[in-house]
């Protein structure tokens, strides 16, 4: 058997749209949250929507895409994100550790 090439990443399936009708900022924030959870997410159409806001409705706004094999996990993270499970308290201090 031939070993995989260096830097080889397994194919996780076709990219499918997880969420649409987002602003570019929302798409990038959700994408970063998903990546932090181990999902191979990507933000799409962000430059186009930011450049021409009048056509944003025509293209469906900015989108977040994930591999088809990770869609179920991505939906769970999306629901937790929407519920506010990842929100920080108003008095959160980065240098402070929680006990």
N, C-alpha and C positions, 0 to 999 in steps of 0.2 A: 504494500500500500504506500502511496506517495504521501508524505506529510504535507499538511497545508502550508501555503506560503506565509512568510512572516507578515504580520499585520492582518491576517485573514480573519474576517468576522463572519460568523454563520449567517445564512440568509434567514431573516425573521418573517418573511412574507411581504406581500405588496403593502405599500403605504396606503392607509385608509383615513378618511377624515373623521376625527374625533369630535371636533367642535368647529363651527363656522360663525359668521356674523360678529366677529370680534374686531376690536380696534387693534392696531399693531402692538401697542403696549400690552394689552390683555393677552394677546397671542404669545408674546415673548415671555410674559410672567408665567402663564400656564405651562408653556414648553419647559421653562427652567424648573418648575415644580415637578413635572413628570420626569425630567432627566435626573433630578436629585433622587427620585424614587427608583431609578434604574430602567426607565422606559426610554426607548430610542425615539424621542419625539422631535419634530421639526415644525417650525412656524413657516407658513406659506402665504404668498401674496401680500406680505407686509409692506414691501417697498411700493408696490403698485397702489395699494389702498392709501398709504401715507402721501404719495405723490399726487393722486387724483381722487380726492374724497367724493367728488360728484359721481364717479363711476364705481364706488365701493359697493353700492347696492347691486349693481349689475353683475359683479364678480362674486357676490356673496360675502363680502368683507374678508378680513384676514382669517386664516384657518390654522388649525393645529392638526398635524397628521402623525399617526403612529403605525408601527408594523401591525399587520393583521393578527399575528400571533400574540401580541401584547394588548390588544384592544380591550379585553375583559378587565385586565388589571388597570389599564389606563382609565376606564370608565369609573372604577371604584375610587381611584385617586381624584378624578374630576369631581365626583360627588362629595368627597371629603373636603376638597378645595372650596367648593360652593357652600358647604355647611359652615365653613370657617374653622375647620379643625387645625389649620396651619397658621392661624392668625397669631400675632405677637401681642402681648399686653402693652398698654400704653406706657408703662414704666419699665419695659424690657431694657436691660443693659447687656450689651454684647460681652463685656468683660466679666460679668457676674455669672457664677455657676449656680445651678439650682440643686438643692439638697433633696 
